[in-house]
Amino acid sequence: MGSPDFAVPALRALHAAGHDIAAVYCQPPRPAGRGHAVRRCPVHEAADALSFPVRTPARLRKETTEHAAFAELGLDVAVVCAYGLILPAPMLAAPRRGCLNIHASLLPRWRGAAPIQAAILAGDAVTGITVMQMDEGLDTGAMLLREAVPITPTTDATALHDMLAAIGARLILRVLEAAPAPVPQPNEGATYAPKLAREDGWIDWAQDAAVLDRRVRALNPWPGTSARLGDDILKILAARPEVGTGVPGTTLDDRLLVACGAGALRLTRVQSPGRAALDADTFLRGHPIAAGAKLG
């Protein structure tokens, strides 16, 4: 049970290990992209390629027919990874070994929808994967296996996503084979990572450069980080903090060094609307920006 790219390695690992996959559940196809063409999610695409039966209910909470269909599968276990729907109690109880969730944090830190981004935004030095036994709470179930990874000063969400997806695929196979004893989560230290919204990507230059550096690394590719430059919107794909002092949002040179609340942020890769992403030097050859320009 999963939907985005993050869940695909786990599906493929289960298949490669010889597990009998009765069904794949994922979000239903939806309009996406500029043309709003209806698209299947990445897990749906992967399941079709592996010839697994796919189910795409839009809702589960009160859908008793869905509960019954799930129970009729006669499952030993359900593996859940970024599925996108909350499983109601009848579905949690249906598999003989319950429902196991692959979660992208070291629980109880960063329960919720966006743990990878939250860990980078907070400046955490470490994160990881937790495989847990699901209960009716929000990522509150007992822990079965964890593995930690460092977050370096240059780690971005894309790299961390791919690393954790691979670890999750490996850990779920170990859990299914070894059946480790569940360890209850402590409530102490629990934090929550709410779902991101598009407006979270707007840069506030009054913040410190170190904070904005983490925001750029955490929120790309989605929702992305952006600033206003005159009448245009400049998408900031990569940046690094540097020494600098000035009015927040003002360029300090002609190479896209922007003053922040403390320090400055060097924009190293940017994108204009409808144009290709470019490194800063290439961008500036076609769009020169002098010192003293204002970004909003």
C-alpha positions in Angstrom: 0.0 0.0 0.0 1.8 3.1 -1.3 1.6 5.8 -3.9 4.7 8.0 -4.6 8.2 7.3 -5.8 9.3 6.7 -2.2 7.3 3.5 -2.0 8.4 1.9 -5.3 11.7 0.4 -4.0 9.8 -1.4 -1.2 7.3 -2.9 -3.8 10.2 -4.0 -6.0 12.1 -5.5 -3.1 9.1 -7.5 -1.9 8.7 -8.9 -5.4 12.4 -9.7 -5.8 12.4 -11.5 -2.5 9.7 -13.8 -3.6 6.8 -12.6 -1.4 3.3 -13.4 -2.7 1.7 -10.0 -3.3 -2.0 -10.3 -3.3 -2.8 -6.8 -4.3 -1.3 -3.3 -4.6 -3.3 -0.4 -3.2 -2.5 3.2 -4.2 -4.0 6.6 -4.9 -6.4 6.7 -7.9 -5.2 8.3 -11.2 -5.6 12.0 -11.2 -5.0 15.0 -13.5 -1.5 16.3 -13.3 0.9 18.5 -15.2 0.3 21.5 -17.5 -2.1 19.5 -19.7 -4.0 18.1 -16.7 -3.8 14.6 -18.3 -4.9 11.8 -16.0 -1.8 10.0 -14.6 -1.2 7.0 -12.5 1.0 7.4 -9.5 4.5 5.8 -9.5 3.4 2.8 -7.4 0.6 2.1 -9.9 3.0 2.3 -12.8 5.4 -0.1 -11.0 2.7 -2.5 -10.1 1.4 -2.6 -13.6 4.9 -3.3 -14.9 5.1 -6.3 -12.5 1.6 -7.5 -13.4 0.1 -7.1 -9.9 -3.6 -6.4 -9.4 -4.1 -2.8 -8.4 -6.8 -1.3 -6.3 -7.4 2.5 -6.1 -10.2 3.4 -3.7 -10.6 7.1 -3.2 -11.8 6.7 0.4 -11.5 4.1 3.1 -12.8 5.4 6.4 -16.5 4.5 6.1 -16.3 2.3 3.0 -17.4 -1.0 4.5 -17.3 -2.7 1.1 -13.6 -1.8 0.8 -13.0 -3.2 4.4 -14.6 -6.5 3.4 -12.7 -6.8 0.1 -9.5 -6.2 2.0 -10.3 -8.8 4.6 -11.2 -11.3 1.8 -7.6 -11.2 0.6 -6.6 -13.3 3.6 -3.3 -11.4 4.1 -0.5 -12.4 6.4 0.7 -8.7 6.5 0.1 -5.4 4.8 3.1 -3.3 4.0 2.3 0.4 4.0 4.6 3.1 2.7 3.4 6.7 2.0 0.0 5.4 0.9 -1.9 8.7 1.5 -5.0 7.3 3.1 -5.6 6.5 6.8 -6.4 2.9 7.4 -9.5 2.4 9.5 -9.5 -0.1 12.4 -11.2 -3.0 10.4 -8.4 -2.9 7.8 -5.6 -2.5 10.4 -6.9 -5.7 12.1 -7.5 -7.8 9.0 -4.0 -9.1 8.2 -2.7 -11.9 10.6 0.5 -10.0 11.4 -1.2 -6.6 11.1 -0.1 -3.6 9.0 3.5 -2.5 8.9 4.5 1.0 8.0 7.8 2.2 6.5 8.2 5.7 7.9 10.9 8.2 6.9 12.1 9.4 10.3 13.5 8.1 13.6 10.2 8.0 15.5 8.8 9.5 17.6 10.5 12.5 15.9 8.7 13.8 12.8 5.5 11.8 12.8 3.2 13.0 10.0 3.2 13.7 6.3 6.6 15.4 5.5 9.3 13.9 7.8 12.2 14.2 5.3 11.6 17.9 4.7 11.0 18.6 8.4 14.3 17.0 9.4 16.3 19.2 7.0 14.3 22.4 7.9 14.9 21.8 11.6 18.7 21.4 11.1 18.7 17.8 12.5 22.0 16.1 12.3 20.5 12.7 11.8 17.3 11.0 10.6 16.4 7.6 9.3 13.8 4.9 8.7 11.5 3.3 11.3 9.4 0.3 10.5 6.5 0.2 12.9 3.4 -1.8 13.7 0.5 0.4 12.8 -2.2 1.4 15.2 -5.0 3.9 14.9 -2.8 6.9 15.9 -0.8 9.1 13.6 2.5 7.2 13.3 2.3 6.2 17.0 2.6 2.4 16.6 5.3 0.2 18.2 8.7 0.3 16.5 10.1 -2.9 15.0 13.3 -1.8 13.4 15.2 1.5 12.8 18.2 2.7 10.9 19.8 6.1 11.2 21.6 8.2 8.5 23.4 11.5 8.9 22.1 14.8 7.5 25.1 16.8 6.3 25.3 20.6 5.6 24.7 19.9 1.9 22.1 17.1 2.1 19.0 18.0 0.1 15.5 16.4 0.1 16.1 14.5 -3.2 19.2 12.8 -2.0 17.7 12.0 1.4 14.5 10.7 -0.2 16.3 8.3 -2.4 18.6 7.1 0.4 15.7 6.5 2.9 13.6 4.8 0.2 16.4 2.2 -0.4 16.8 1.7 3.4 13.1 1.2 3.9 13.0 -1.4 1.2 15.9 -3.3 2.9 14.5 -3.0 6.4 11.0 -4.3 5.6 12.5 -7.5 4.2 14.4 -7.9 7.5 11.2 -7.3 9.6 9.2 -9.8 7.6 11.9 -12.4 8.0 13.0 -11.9 11.6 9.7 -10.6 13.1 11.5 -8.4 15.7 9.7 -7.7 19.0 7.8 -4.4 19.0 9.1 -1.6 21.1 6.5 1.0 22.2 7.2 4.6 21.1 8.0 7.1 23.9 5.8 10.1 23.8 8.7 12.2 25.0 10.4 13.9 22.1 7.5 13.4 19.7 7.3 16.0 16.9 5.0 16.4 13.9 5.7 17.2 10.3 2.6 18.6 8.7 1.8 18.3 5.0 3.5 20.9 2.9 1.7 23.5 0.9 2.8 25.5 -2.1 3.0 28.7 -0.2 5.6 27.2 2.1 8.1 27.7 -0.7 8.2 31.5 -0.6 11.5 32.9 0.7 11.5 35.4 3.6 14.8 37.2 3.3 14.5 38.4 6.9 15.4 34.9 8.1 19.0 33.9 8.6 21.0 32.6 5.7 21.5 29.3 7.4 17.7 28.9 7.8 17.1 29.8 4.2 19.8 27.4 3.0 18.0 24.6 4.8 14.7 25.7 3.3 16.1 25.5 -0.2 17.6 22.1 0.4 14.4 20.8 2.1 11.7 22.0 -0.3 13.1 21.2 -3.6 11.8 19.7 -5.8 8.3 20.3 -4.2 6.9 22.8 -3.4 10.2 24.4 -4.4 11.5 27.7 -3.1 10.9 31.0 -4.9 11.4 34.8 -4.7 10.0 37.7 -6.6 12.4 39.6 -8.8 10.6 42.6 -10.2 7.5 41.3 -12.1 9.0 37.8 -12.4 9.2 34.8 -10.1 12.7 33.3 -9.6 12.7 29.7 -8.6 15.7 28.9 -6.4 16.9 25.4 -6.9 20.3 25.5 -5.1 22.1 27.9 -2.8 24.7 28.2 -0.1 25.1 30.5 2.9 28.0 33.0 2.8 29.3 36.0 4.7 27.5 39.2 3.9 25.6 42.2 5.3 22.9 44.3 3.9 19.2 45.0 3.7 17.5 41.6 3.6 16.5 40.7 0.0 19.1 43.0 -1.6 21.8 41.7 -3.9 25.3 42.4 -2.6 27.1 41.8 -5.9 26.3 41.0 -9.5 26.6 37.2 -8.9 23.3 36.6 -7.0 24.6 37.0 -3.4 21.5 38.1 -1.5 21.5 39.7 2.0 19.5 37.9 4.6 18.4 38.7 8.2 21.9 37.4 9.2 24.5 36.5 6.6 23.8 36.2 2.9 22.7 33.5 0.5 24.5 32.7 -2.7 22.0 31.5 -5.3 23.8 28.9 -7.4 21.0 27.4 -9.5 17.8 29.1 -10.6 14.9 29.0 -13.0 12.6 31.5 -14.6 9.0 30.7 -15.4 8.7 28.5 -18.5 12.5 28.3 -18.9 15.1 25.6 -18.2 16.9 25.4 -14.9 20.3 27.0 -15.1 23.4 27.4 -13.0 23.8 31.0 -11.8 26.6 32.0 -14.2 24.7 30.8 -17.2 21.5 32.5 -16.0 23.2 35.8 -15.5 24.7 35.9 -19.0 21.2 36.2 -20.3 19.6 38.0 -17.3 22.2 40.3 -15.7 21.3 41.4 -12.1 23.3 44.2 -10.6 24.2 44.8 -7.0 21.4 46.6 -5.2 18.6 44.7 -6.9 15.7 43.8 -4.7 14.2 40.3 -4.3 10.9 40.0 -2.6 
